[in-house]
Amino acid sequence: MEDPHSQNAVPSTSATKDKKPVAIITIGMAGAGKSTFVERLNAHLHSKEPPSPPYILNLDPAVTYVPYEPNIDIRDTVNYQEVMKQYNLGPNGGILTSLNLFTTKFDQVLNLVEQRADSVDYVILDTPGQIEIFTWSASGAIITDAIASTLPTVVAYVIDTPRTTAPATFMSNMLYACSILYKTKLPFILVFNKTDVQSHQFAVDWMADFEEFQAALATDKGSRDSEGEPTFMNSLMNSMCLVLDEFYKNLTAVGVSSVTGDGFDGFLAAVEASRKEYENEYIPELKRAQAKREKTLQQAKDENMSRVLKDRAIDREKNPAGALADRWNPDEEDEDDDDGDINIIDRSEERGPAEYIDVTRARRRETEEINWPRPG
Ligand SMILES: Nc1nc2c(ncn2[C@@H]2O[C@H](COP(=O)(O)OP(=O)(O)OP(=O)(O)O)[C@@H](O)[C@H]2O)c(=O)[nH]1
């Protein structure tokens, strides 16, 4: 494990101008403090001398309030409530489908990010509150691959430190982090957040020396059954910590408080170290991903389009009269329809009011009974 306290390596902004910006993908369990972390990181970068305002993407369609001003906001592109209504989905399905719709436009996002590559040092992605919606979805993987094949990219895994002090919770969290590391294969920073409430030193100690973790496990309540024998969970965790010992060697851990701003220089130092790791270890792998990216984005678009066409064909077969009425008539063309193909909004360009992917468009003629296709 790298030294979490080394803060000397923080690059000056001017020194990084000739480099590509680093993309920071912020993920973490619901309530770990991702949004607050992004807000503080944004403030921290603004307060640097000279200031280094980041380019921020909010990928959470369901969030009602974000404590920072994103440059690109998924909510400007996809109306989450409308998606839930039209697809008859619950909240998680709504978030996932919104992310899927947004992903079909991600090439536009990449273009906007690439246009800013010369003027920013950091591109920050805030992800949906439900971690698995991003980490275990096809869209999350496509977005991650697309960003990582464009810019040096690092995953910041935000952890709720006060809620991770029990050995079993700590181990569960580390196993989750481990699964994401091996899924993304990207440089990975464990960000122990909320250190104003609980120091992350216990975690650093457990990661540096598995015997310390085993000692904590031995004194933990519930580690022995009624006959004084170690419980199954206890034995499992005892051996798992030996496995994770190897995993910790690939990680950097830092402690931050998103409330007080403590530890953010350390975090930026870890990001800079990760950039080097990316350049030395990940670029060969990502060159292959770059070729794949083009194919996957095109495939996602094609699949969506063929699903729409298939569904419309079925509807038209069922309702030939409606299909006949659904012919394009240039005389009826609505002036408002002339919105081009631009759905992604760069707020820093001071675009007009939000433009949504119009998921209701297929229902424009109420009498026609042509339904928008269901996902899957
Ligand atoms: N004390 C303390 N509280 C924090 C810190 N960071 C975040 N919080 C609090 O933790 C709670 C959750 O923070 P959020 O930023 O909304 O967490 P999130 O991970 O974005 O949550 P989701 O929106 O569910 O994904 C809020 O009440 C924050 O004020 C911190 O460093 N210290």
The ligand as an ORCA input file, in Angstrom:
! r2SCAN-3c Opt
* xyz 0 1
  N     -19.307     14.539      9.097
  C     -19.248     14.388      7.788
  N     -20.365     14.184      7.088
  C     -20.265     14.021      5.743
  C     -19.020     14.066      5.067
  N     -19.246     13.870      3.755
  C     -20.568     13.716      3.613
  N     -21.195     13.812      4.805
  C     -22.616     13.677      5.071
  O     -23.031     12.380      4.657
  C     -24.357     12.441      4.131
  C     -24.377     11.812      2.753
  O     -23.598     12.642      1.890
  P     -23.857     12.679      0.314
  O     -22.803     13.515     -0.256
  O     -25.275     13.004      0.020
  O     -23.610     11.166     -0.005
  P     -23.761     10.404     -1.392
  O     -22.816      9.274     -1.354
  O     -23.686     11.358     -2.521
  O     -25.214      9.876     -1.226
  P     -26.185      9.364     -2.374
  O     -26.811     10.614     -2.946
  O     -27.129      8.460     -1.670
  O     -25.316      8.701     -3.357
  C     -24.781     13.905      4.151
  O     -25.549     14.131      5.286
  C     -23.443     14.644      4.237
  O     -23.560     15.876      4.901
  C     -17.841     14.283      5.858
  O     -16.693     14.335      5.384
  N     -18.021     14.440      7.201
*
